[in-house]
Amino acid sequence: MRIYLQQMVEAIRDDDLPANWQGMDLETFSREKRLWEYQQNALKNALKLLWKYYEDFGDFRPGEDLSINAKRKRKLWDWYQDNGLSASLDIEIKPGHRIGGLLREYYPLTDGKIAYEHFINRACFWMATGSGKTLVIVKLIELLWHLMRREEIPKNDILVLTHRDDLLEQLERHVEEFNEDRGDFRIILRELRYYASALREASLFREQAVTVFYYRSDNLSNEQKEKIVDFRNYDNGGQWYVLLDEAHKGDKEESKRQHIYAILSRNGFLFNFSATFTDPRDIITTLYNFNLSKYIQDGYGKHICILKQEMRAFRDGEDYNSDEKQKMVLKTLLMLAYVRKVYEEKIHNKSAYHKPLMLVLVNSVNTEDADLLLFFKELERIGKGEISELARAKVELLKEERPPFVFEEEGAEIDESLLGSLTPEDLLRLVFNAESPGEIEVLVRPSDHKEMAFKLKSTDRPFALIKIGDISGWLKEKLAGYEINERFDDEGYFTRLNEEDSEITILMGSRTFYEGWDSNRPNVICYINIGVGEDAQKFILQSIGRGVRIEPIKGQRKRLQFLYNAGLVDQDRFRGLEPAAKALETLFVFGTKREALKTVVEGLKQEHMRTGERQLTLFEVNPTAKDKLLLVPVYQLSETTLAARRELSKFPIESGELDLLRRFVESTDDRVLLMLGNGNLEPHSLRLLKSSFSEPERFYRTDGQRYGDVVRLMQRVAAYLAIRPEEIKKLKPLEDEIRHFRHIIVTLEDLKKLEKLEEKIQRVKSFKVRKATYSYGKSSIIIKHIAQHYYLPVVVAESDRVNYIRHIIKTQSERQFIEKLEEYLSQPDNSFQLFDWWMFSKIDENLDEVYIPYYDPNANRIARFKPDFIFWLQKGSDYFIVFVDPKGTEYRDADRKLEGYQMVFEEKGRPKEFNYNGIKVRVLCFFWTTDRARIPDNLKQYWIGDVSNLVNQIVNHLGGRSGKT
């Protein structure tokens, strides 16, 4: 099944949105937190969809008749069909006897069915466990508030639904964090049962706050009980924005509730968040896909390595001797000890990565022969020094040569000598926190009946923790005869699990902590007797999702190579941490049932298959490029603020409001201004704010938007004055900064059509043909062999409407530029021949990390300009990095991006010279257009109308010439 909505929405360019819809802050969450790029992209897609639905399909006007909403649904449904959704797809609602009467109250039936267009005002966010869905939910609430406040969308009430109390508590914590230090906006949470009284007390929508209702999704029904509420008491004409978090389980009662959520939002909008979608209606309407495979492939999670070892000694119905059971447990402990030894030896200052941990997840806890007890008994034997199977366990582990990763072609690199050298003493020290063997002692807190810790009597440090629903039965029955030590700590071991002083190396339990808990620490997961049913598969997928989080350096949650490529880790630190990364950035998975693990592997690998997507793996770096020096810039934050740098990047403001702001600042006490500054205004920046009014032409340009709120305007100016731009730190050889060609995605459900496409790509890549055309429906692409392109082959869409393949050359201006480039290269006397060599590459805005920083006045922050193409050219000791951005007839924001280039790479109107190993490097930037006549004369040197003009501009810089024409 194919994702339609994300592709449809992402075809809307950022510049297509009206100016009053642009520039929203999608990044800031709290004083300490910023949203990751993928979270911002999810919100950006939501913004585009809301614009399409409430503006482009019919400009929303306050007080409009609800019948207009039905017209919007029809237009949204037609949009899906225009993008290939088959009308014959079986997604219509067929009301059964349980819910038929309920649905007929709200929707018309045709031939016993309800057309799906009545439910189409919805969007799904498919986001991996641990990817921060709750942060996106809270930020989406702020986005809705802004749009409602500006009367761009209806002022509907907001309802957040989720299916567990701990997830509601997590929502409350995130809202509390979001509200801290916010002077401009607050979220007020109220339980849905108090909806009527909240309506009586005050307006739910205020100038500086919005009341958001919440409830347990499984407590909504069409009847009223103690905690179960009848949704009709809160219907509100179906005018809700409903934000649904992980609220689907698939049972008959849940099916009814799913329709209740749609009924509540029938004249509003439904946003559905989950880590696992299987229903075709959810997949079709997925607005943003960042599921587990995408999460890991984009560098945000550990590699997943599922080992072939099968812990069959613990399987139901099979009687293995104790030695066989010990060998199975020893394998998991050896892998844990191995990773902990890597951390111990290679992370010297302990300021990076995490202390490795093993999760042991079992099927049964309280039965007579509970899996958890069987594992615990073997752990006890090993702790007492009764080890007989260590050699065999190591031999079998070492037989796994480079076990493969689930989502990547490469495999885990295990240091065989280090693993092979582990001794019983190493296991005691690295796993049991002990220097010598000992019997197990149980540690409990009388105030906590959900966890108990264990230590050897030969040490004071605990090593294992069991977390289950209730430990009382274990203490009375399974641990009779063990020494029980009561401790009265303020916090439990589980609460402190992520603290630096946590001694726990093994966490054991069933399913009580696989959701609502985040940790970077797991490096080994062991599943004992987890089945192959749908519930078991979901449990395994979600618990693996809990184990993949990574934080190589505090505050940076991407794998080390990604951080280095983005310039967030310097080369010395990268080289120092790289030897440890291979182990610490891998999650090793063991299981007792080979068929269960096989099912999980297939489920993980094919998770994206449910979207109808395939990732093509046929593209590779051009062999010609491998021996070329391809340099890219690396940036760092400047020591000085943007406002203090030069007379560029001025704050846009409406002229009348500039005078209003001046009078407000001059007439308000400094202490009040500092309080209203929302954390951005400090005494020195307050002085700068006041002095800015004496020379406004240096700080402001009077062509900006009107805010209508002087306090908000002052906060925006204060934030502007505090901005520090990025400046060039160094140049480095290209590594993984251009990577989109490894993530080219096609959506072709017909396997034969996919095979035909792959065959044509292979033929062009191997240069059996220079180019090939592939057609799907009325949309065609051209697969080309361009000798100087960084990777091969190059894929160019023949139309902007091609939507079955992503991360290719697609827009009209890009296509035209490539055509003109190829025409120019066909000329025997083209000026590229003046250089010793040259290469170029497409840059993908979403996946690549090559950019020019610039000030974005709409968002009031430093943004990243990613031109469509980058060229590298060298002649002797002259070396050029040239960015080219085809613009067609669209010029919006080009001046701001040009300012960013000038600030970083020019000095007194001339390109700066950078030395790289004796080579003189200059960075140039050009916009390409078919209508150069419209460009002001003073900027024409940056705008090119044909490829010969581009090359001649570069040639003019050889030997230090100015390059101006």
N, C-alpha and C positions, 0 to 999 in steps of 0.2 A: 504494500500500500504506500502511496506516494504522499509526501508532504507538499501541499499546494500553497498554503497561506504564506509561509516564510518566503518562498520564491517570489510570490506575487508582490509582497510588501518590500522585499529587498530590491526589486526592480525599480522602486521609487527612489530616485536620487535625493540626497539630503537637500540639494538646492531646489528640488521641486516643491518643497514645503514653503508656504508663504513666510515672509520675514517674521511675522508675529508668532509663528509656530517654531521658529528656530531659536537656538541659543539657550535652551533650558539646561540647567546644571544637572547632568545625569550621573555625576561622579561623587559628589560630597554626600557622605552619610552621617558622620559624626566627627567630633574633634579628632578621634583616633583612626577612623575607618574611611577608606575610599573604595568605591565599587570597582571591581576588576573590569577589564575591557569587555569581556564576554557578558557581564551583567549589564554594563552600559548598552551594549548592542541589543540585548533583550528589551530594554526600555526604549531604545531608539525605534525598534520595530513596533512596539506598542504605540508610540507616538505617531508613527506613520499610518498605522491602521486606524487609529482614532480620527486622524485628519481625513483619511479617505472616507470613513463611514459618516462622520458628522459634518464634514465640510464639502468634500469633492462630490459625494453622492447627493448633496442637497444641503446648502448652507444653513446650519442650525441657527434658529432664532428663538430667544426665550419666549415661552408661552405658546410655542407651536403645537398644533394638534397632533395627538399620538398616532393618527393615521399615517403621518409622514414617516414614522418609524417603520411601518410595514413596507413602504416604498424603498426605504434604505435597505431593508433585508432583501428585497427582490433584486436591487442593484448589486448587493454584495454576492448573492447567489449567482447572478448573471456573470459577475466578474470571475468567480470560480470556474464557471463553464467556459468562459472565453479563454481561460488558461488551461483548458484540457480536461477539467473534471467531467467525467462521463455522466450523462443524465440517467444512464442505465445502472449506475453503481447502486447497490442495494444498501442505502443508508436511510431510507425512509423509516419513520417510526410506525410500528404496528402495535397498537395498544392491546395488551392482553386483558384478561378479565380482572386482574388485580388493580390495574391502573387506568383501564379504559375510561371509566366514568370520570376519573379525575382529569385526564387529558382533554376529554370532550368539553369540559367546562371552559377551556382556554384556547383550544385550537380547532380549526375546521378539519373534518375528515373527508377524504375523497377515496372512494372504493375501499373503505375500511383502513386507510392509511393516512398519516399526517406527513405532508411534504416537509423535507428537511430544511427548506428555506426558512421555516418558522423558527428554527433553532440555530440559525447560522450566525447570529450576533454573539459570537464566542471566539475565544482564542486560547490556545494551549501553550504552556511553557514546559518543554521537555528538558528538565535540568537534573543533572546527576546528583545523587546523594552527596551531601557535603559541599555542593557548589554555591551555597548561599541563597537558596530560594527565598527565605524569609526576608533577607535584605532587599531583594528585588520587589517583594510584595510591599514592604514599607515605603520604599522609594516610589513605587507605582502609585501609592496613595497620595504622595506629595504631588506627583505629576498630574493626577486627576484633579486635585485641589486647585492647582495653578490654572488648569484649563477651564474648570468650572468658574473660578473667580473672574476669569477674563471673558466668560460667557461664550466660550468656544464649543463647549459640550454641555448637556443638561446638568442641572444641579440635583443629581440623584443622590440618595443615601448610599453609603458604602458598608458592605457586610463581608467580614472575613470568616470563613468556615474551615475548620480542620477537625480531624477525627480522634484526637487524643488530648488529654489535659496537659501533658508535658509540652506538646506543640503549641498550645495556647499560652502556656507560661513562657515559652521561648519567644513568641510574638510579643508578649508584654515586655520582656527584657529588651528586645530590640527597639521597641517603640520608646521605652524609657531612655535608652542610649541615644536614639535619634533626637529626642526632645531636649537633651542636655545642651545648654549653651545656645539654644536657638531663640533668637529674639524676634524672628520674622514669622515663624510658623510652628504650630504644635499639633500633634495628633492626640485626641482624647478618646480612650477606649471605653466602651460601655457594653455590658452584656445585653444580648438581644431582648431578653425578658423585660428589660427596663426601657424598651423603645417608646412606649406611650408616654411614660413620665418624662423621658428626655425631650420629647416633642413639646410637652407642656412647659418645661423649664426654660428653654432658650432655643434659639435657632441652632440647628445642627451644623450649619455652614456659616462660619464667621470670617471676618477679614483676616485674622491671624491664626485661626485654628479650625479644625474640622473634627466632628464627632464620628468615630468609626465603631460600628457594632461588630460583635464577634459571638460565636457560639460553636458548640460541638456539632459537627455536620451530621453525625449519626443520631442526634437528638431532635432532628427536624422530621416531622411526619404530617399526616393529615388528620391526626387526632391529638387530644390533649391529655397528658398524664403528669406525674410529678415533675420529672425532668424533660420528658418528651413534650415538645411544643407543637401546636398546630400552626403550620406556616401561614395559613390564611389570616391569622391574627396580625401578621406582619407583612401582608402582601404589598401594600402601598402602590397598588396599580401596576405591579411588576416593574417599578422604576427604581431598581437597585443596580449598583455596580457590585457584583458578587465576585470575590476573590477566593477561590477554592484551593486548599492546600492538601494534597495527598488524600483526597476524600473519595476514594473509589475502591471497593473491595469485590464487587462482582456478584454478591448474593442477591436473592430476590428482593429483599427489603431495600438493599442499596440501589437497585435498579429504579425503584420508586423514588428514592431520594434524589437520584440524578435528575429525574424529571422535575422534581420540586425546585432544585437549584435553577433549572432553565425557566420555570414558571416565574420565580421571583425576579429574574432578570430579563423577562420577555420584552420589556420596554426600556431596558437598560443595556448592560453588557456583562457577559460572564467570562472571567479569566480563570483558567484551570492550570494549576501547577502540579507537576509530578515528576518523579524520577523514572517511572515505568508506565509507558502507554502501550496498550495492545488493541484497544477499540479503534476501528478504522475511522470513526467520526472524530476521535481525538487526534489521530495522526494527520488526517486531511487538514484539520484546522490548527495544526501546530504553527504558532507564530515564531517560535524560536527553539531550535534544537541544539541543546548542549548536553546530550546524554553521556553516559559513561565513556563510550568509545571516543567521542569528540573531546571530552574533558581531558582524557589522557593523551590523545594524539596532539592536542594543542599545548601540552607541556604542563598542565595544572595538576597532574596526578602521577603517582608512582607507576612504573611498568608493572604489569601483572604477569607473573610466571607461575603456571600451574604445573607442578611437578608430577611425574609419572608414578611416583611412589603411591601405593594403595595401602591404607591402614586397615587391611581386611581382618586383622586380628581382633578388631572391636565390632565386627559386623554381627548383626542379629542372626541367631540361628547357627553360628559357626563357633566351634570350640577350638581355640588355639591355645598352646601352652604359654606359660608366663614369659618364656624367653622370646617367643615370637611377638608377644605384646610389648615387651620391653624394647625390642628392636624398633618397632614402629614409633614408640614415644621418643626414643633416642634420636631418630632421624629429625624430628621436629626440634628437639633441644639442641642438636648439633647445628642446625641451620640458624637457630636463634643465637647460639654462642658465637657462630661465625660472624654474623652481622654485628653483634655487640663487640667482638674483637676488632673488627674493622673500625668501628666508631672509636674504640679505646686507643688504637694505634695511630689513626690517621687524622682524627679531629682533635688537634692538640689544645686549642684554647677553649673548647667546648662552647663556643659562641655560634656554632653553626649546626644545622640539622637537629637531631633528636636522639634520645636514648631508646634504642630499639626494644620492642615489646612483642609478645606473641599472644594472639587471641585463640582460645580454644572454645569452639562453639559446638554444642551437642544437641541431640534430639531429645534425650530424656534426662531428667534431673532427680525426680523423687520416686522412681520405680525401684523395685528390690535390687535389680542389677543395672542400675542407672549408668548410662554411658559416662557421665561426669565422674561418678565414683570409680569406675574402672580405670579411667585415665588418671585420677588422683592416686589410686593405689600404686600404679606403675611409677608415678612421679615420686611417691614416698620411698619406694625401693631404691631408686636411683639416688635420692637424697641421702639415704643411709649408707651409700657406697656399694650396694649390691649390684654391681654393673658387670654383666657377662657378654653383652652383645654389641659393645662399642665398635669393635673392629668390623664386624659384619655390617653394621649400620653405615659406617663410613664408606665401605666398599660399594654398597648399593647406591648410596648418594652420589658417589663420584662417577658412577656409570652414566649418570645423566650429563652428557656432554653438551654444554651450551643450551640448556632448556629454553625453548622459544617463548617470546612474549606473546600475549594474546593479540594485541593490536598493532604490533610492529613486526617488520620482517626479521629484525635481528633477535638475538636471544640474550639470556643472562650470562654475564661473565663472572665465573666463580673462581677465586684463587684456590686452586686445588691443593697447593702446598700448605696454605694456611688452614684450610678445612681439614686436610689430612693430619695436621700436626696437633689438633685439639686433643687434650688429655682429660681423664676424669677430674683432675684438679681444675682444669679450665672450666669444665661444666659446673663444678661447685661454685667457683668464683664468679663466673659470668652469668649463670642462670640462678643459682641459689643464694648468691651474695654471702657465701661462706668460704672459709679456708679449709675446713675439714668436714667430714660427713657428720650427720646427726639425725635424730628423730624429729618428726614434725610436731610443732606446737601450734595450736589454733588461737588466733587473736580476734576478739569480737568487741564491738561497742554496744553496750546495753540499749542505747538509744536508736540503734539501727538494726532492723531485722532483715535487711536485704543483702548485706555483704559480710564476709568474714575473710580474714587474711591468714597466711601461713608463713612460718619461718622454721628454720632448723634450730634445734636447741644449741647448736654450736656457734650461733651468731645472734646478734641483736637485731639484725636487719631482715624484715619480711621480704619474700620474693614472689608470692602468688596471692591472687585475690579471686574469690568466687563471688559473683553477683547474680543472685537469683531472686525470685519473687518473695520467698520467705525462708530464712535459714533455720527456723525453729526445728523443723523435722530432721534436718541434717544433724543438728547438735544433739538431738535426743537419740536418733537411731543410727545414723551412719558414722558418726564420730564418737560414739561411746567408747570410753577408754583412752581417748586422747586428752592431753593436758589442755585445758581451756583457760586462756589468760584474758581477763576483761580489761580493756583500756578505755579511758574516758577522754579521748581527744575531742577537740572542738569540731574537727572536720574528719570525714571518712577518707579511706584510701582512694576510693573511686573519684571523689571530688578533687583530690589532689593529684590525680593521675598524670596531668600535663605539667605539673610543677617540676622545677629542676631537681628538687630534692626527693622526688618520688623514687622509691626503691623497687617498686613492683615491676617484675619482668614478665610475668604470665598472668593473663586475665582470662578467667574461665566463667562460662555461663551458658544460658540458652539464648532466648531471643529478647531478653529484657532491656538490652542496651544497644541494639543495632540502629535505632533511630534516635534523633535528638541528642546525639553525642558526637563530638568532633575531637579528633586527636591526630597529630602527625606521627605518633609513635609506632603503630603496627607495622612490622616488616614480615611477620609470619602469621598466617591464619591456618588453623587446623579444624576441619569439619569432621565430626564423628557421627556417623549414622544419620546424616541429613539425607532425606529422600529425593525422589525425582519428580514429585508432583508439582503442580503450578505454584502452590503456596511455598514449597521448599525452594523452588527456583527463585521466586521473588525475594525470599529471605536471603539466599546466598548472594544474589545480585546486589541487594541493598547493603548487606554487611561488608561485601567487598568494597562497595562505594565508601563505606566508613573507614576503610583501611588505606585508601590511596592518597589521602591528603599529604602534601609535601610542603616544607618550608626550609629550604637550604640555608637561608639567611633571614633573620627576624624581619617580618613584615613583607617578605617576598615569597609568594606562594607559586612559584614555577620551578621546574627542574633547572639545575645549575647551568646546563648548556644554553637554555633559553635566556636565562638572566645574563649570561656572558654575552650572548649575541645581541642583546638589547642594551648593552653597555652599563648594566646595573651591577656588574661584578668586574673588578679590574683583573688584568691578566695574571698577576702574581697570586691573588686569592683564588682565582679559578684553577690555576695549576696546583695550588696547595690542596684544594678540596676535591679535585677531579678523581683521584684514586679512590676516595671513599664513596663517591656518587654512585658508582655502579652497584654497590650493595645496598646503600641506604635509600636509593631511589627505586628499589624493587620490592614488590610485595610477593612473597613466596607462599603458594597455596598448596596445602596437603588435604587429602580427603580419604574417607574409608571406602567410598563406593565409586569405583571407576565410572560406572554408567552415570552416576549423578554428576561427577566432575565433567564427563564428556558432554553432558547436557548443558552444563554451565558454560563450558568453553564455546560450544556452538551458540548458546544464547548470547554470550558476550560478543563473539565475532559477528553474529548476524543481527545484533540489536538494531543496527542501522538498516538492515534489510527490510525491517517492518516499515521503514519510510520509503521503500522503493529505491533507495539510493545505493550507488556503488562507487567506491573510490578507485579511480584508475591508477595503476602502479606502473604504467609503461613509459612515463616521462623520466628523462635522466639528464644530468648535467652534460652539456656538449663537450666531447673529448678535447676539442680545441681550447675550451675555456680552462681546463684543468691545470695547464702550465702557464696561465696568464695571471698577472698581479691585478686582481679586481678589488679595489679599495672602496670602503664605505666609511662614512663619518660616525663617530661615537661622541655623545654629548654629555655634559654635566651641568648642574645648576650654577648659574652665575652668582657671584658674591653680592652684586649690586641689583637693585630692583629694576624692573622694566621702566618705571617712570623716571628714574635717574639716568638712564642710559643715553638717549638721544631723542631728537624730535621726530620719532616715528612711533607708530602704535599708540596713538592718542585715544583717550576714552571718548566714545561717541555719546553725545547728550543733546537733547533738544534745547535750543538757545534759551527759551523762556525758563526752562527748568534749571539751567545752569545758574541763572540769577537767583532763582528760588533757593537752590542749594546753598549758594553763597550767603544769603541773608539768614537762612536757618542755622548754618554753622557759626556765623558771627554772633547770633543772638542767643545761643545755647551754651550752657555751662559745660566746661571741658569734661567734668566727671560724668555728666549725662551722656555726652557724645561718646565717651569711651565705653560706657555701659551699652549704648545702642549699637556699637560697632560690630557686634556679633563675632567677637574674637579676632577680627582683622585690624582693629584700630588700636594702636599703642601710642604712647606719648610722642615718639619721634615721627610716626606716620600721621598723627594728628597735626603736628606742626607742618608737615609737608602738605597736608590737605588744605590748611589755612593759607599757606603761601602760594598754593596753586592758583588761587583766584586773582593774585596780582599779575600773573602771566598766563592767562587761560589758553592762549594760542599754543603754548608749549605742551599742555597736558590734555586739552580737550579739542574735539572736532564737533561742530554743532549740527551734525546731520543724523543724530541718533534718534532712538525711539523715545516716546514719552512714557514715564513710569507712573505718574499720578500719585505717588507716595514718596514723600521726601525722605522718610526714614529708610525705606528700601533702597532708594536712590543713593543715599549716603553710604549704606552698607556695600553697595556695588562699587562705588568709587573707592571706598576704603579697601575692598578686596583687590581692586585694580592697582592701587598704590603699593600693595604688599606683594604683588606678583614678581617672582624672580624668573627671568627667562633662562632658556638653555643656551649654552655656548659650546663651541667645538672643544672637545677634550683631546681627541686624537683621531688618526685614521687607522683602520685595521683591515686586513684581508677579509674578503667576503667568506663567511662560513655558512651559517644556516639562516641568515637574515632574509634571503629570498627563498621561500620554501613552498609557495602556493602550488607549484607544479606537482608536488607530492600529495596534494589534497584536491585535485580536480575531481569533482563529483558529477556523476550522471544519474539521471532518474529515468531509467528504462526498465519497465517491468517485463518486457519481452526479452527473454534470454538470447534468442537468435539475433535480435537487433543489437543487443549489447556485444555479442561476439563479432558481428560484422563491423561495428565501430572499432573494437579493439584490433581487429585484423588490419583495418586501414591505418590506424595509428602505428602499428608495428611495421607496416610496409614503408611508411614515410620515414619513420625513425631509422630504419636500416638502409634508407636511401635507395630502396628499390624503385620508388617513384618520388618525384620532387614534391608533389602535392596531390591531395585526394579530397573529394567532396563527399560529405555524408549528409543525408537528408532524413529527417524524422517529421512526418506530417508535412506541413508547409514550411518548416524551419530547417535551414541548412547551415552547416559549418564547413570551413575549409581547414584541412590539416596540412601544414606547410613545413618544409625543411628550409629554414633560413640559416645559412652557414655561420653567421656571426651572432646568433642569438644564444643566450646563456644556457638555455636548456632546449632539448629537442623531443618531439616536434613542437611547433607553435600552432595553436588552435585559434581560429578567428571566426566569429559568428557573422553570418551574412545579414543579420537583422537584430535590432534591439529586442525583438520578441522571442528570440531563442531562450527558452527557460528550462530545458532538460539537461543543461550542462553548466556548471558554475566554475568561476575562477579562470576564465579565458578572456581573450580580447573581444569585447562585446559592443561597447558604445560606438555610435556612428563616427565620432571624432577620432577615436582610437583606430577604427578600421581604415578611415581615410588616411591617417598618418602612415600606417603600415603599407598601404597601397602606394602612396607617394614615395616612401622609402625604397620599396622594391623597384619602382620605376627608375629612381635615381641610380640605384645600384646596377641596373642593367646598362647604364651608359658607360662606355669604355674609358672615358676620361673623368670619372667622378672623383671628387676631391678627397674621398676617404683613402684613396691610394697614396696620398701624401704622408700618411701615418705608417709607422712600423707595424702596428696592429690596432684593431679596435673590436669591441664587443658591445652588445647592448642586451637589455632584458626588460620585459614587462614587470611592473611592480603591482602587486595586489593590495588594495587598500585595507582589506580585512586581515590578511594572514601574514604579510611581510613586515619587516622591521627596519626598512630603509625610509628615512623621512627627513623633512626640514621643519624645525620648530617655528611656530609663528603665533602671534597674539590674535585670538579669536574674540572680537568684541561682543559677539552675541552670547557666547558662553562665559565671557570675562575670565579667560584662562589661557595658558599656553597650550595650543593644540598641535597636532602633527599633520603636516602637509605631505601626502604621499603622491608625488607626481606619477603619471602613468608609465613613464619609461626612464631608465637610467642608461647612459652610455659611458664606456671607458675607452679612452684613446691615448696612445703614447707615441711620441716621436723623440728619439734620443732621451734626453733627461727631462723633456717636457711631458707632463702627464695631466690628463683632464678627466674629471668626473663631471658629467653633464646630465642634468635633469631636464626632461622634456615632458610638458603636460599639455596634450591636445585639448582645446577648449571649444572648438566649433564656434558657435556664436554666443556662448555663455561666458560672461566676464565676472559674474558675482564672486566676490571674495578674492579675486586674483590679485588685487592690489595689496591686500593684507598678507597673502602668501608671499608675494614679492618682497614686502617689507621684511618678513621673517628671513628670507634668503639674504637680503642686503645686510641685515644686522649681524648675521653669523659669518657670511662668506665674503663680504666686501669691506673695503676701507677707502674712504674718500672717493667713492664711485668706481673703484677698480677692484678686481678679484684679489683676495688675499693669497699669498703664496705660502704653502705648507711644505715643509721638508719631510720626506719619507725615505730614509736610507739613501740620501743623495739625489733623490728624484724631486723635481719641482712640481708640486701638485696644486692645481687650481680647480675650484668648483664653480661651474656655471649653471645657470637656470634659464630656461626659455619656455614661453607659452607658444603653442602652435595654433593658428587659426586660419580659416579660409577667407576671413574678412579683416585683413590687417589695416585697411583704410580707416576703420573706426577707432584705432588706438591713438591716444594722444602722442604728439611728437616726442615728448620727453621720456616716454616709455617704450618707444618702438624698438629700441635695441634689445629688449627682452621678448619681443613678439616676432615670431617668424611665420612667413606665409608659405614657404616651400623648403624642401630638404636641402637644396643647394645653399640657401641662405643660412640654414643651421650650420652646415659644415664650414662655410666661409667665415662665419662668426668665430668658430673655434680656431680655424687656421690663422685668423688675424691676431690671436693671442700668442701664437708661437713667437718665441724670442722676446716676450714681455710686451708686445704691442697691446693697445687698449681694447681692441675688439669692437669699438663703436663704429656704427655705419650711419 
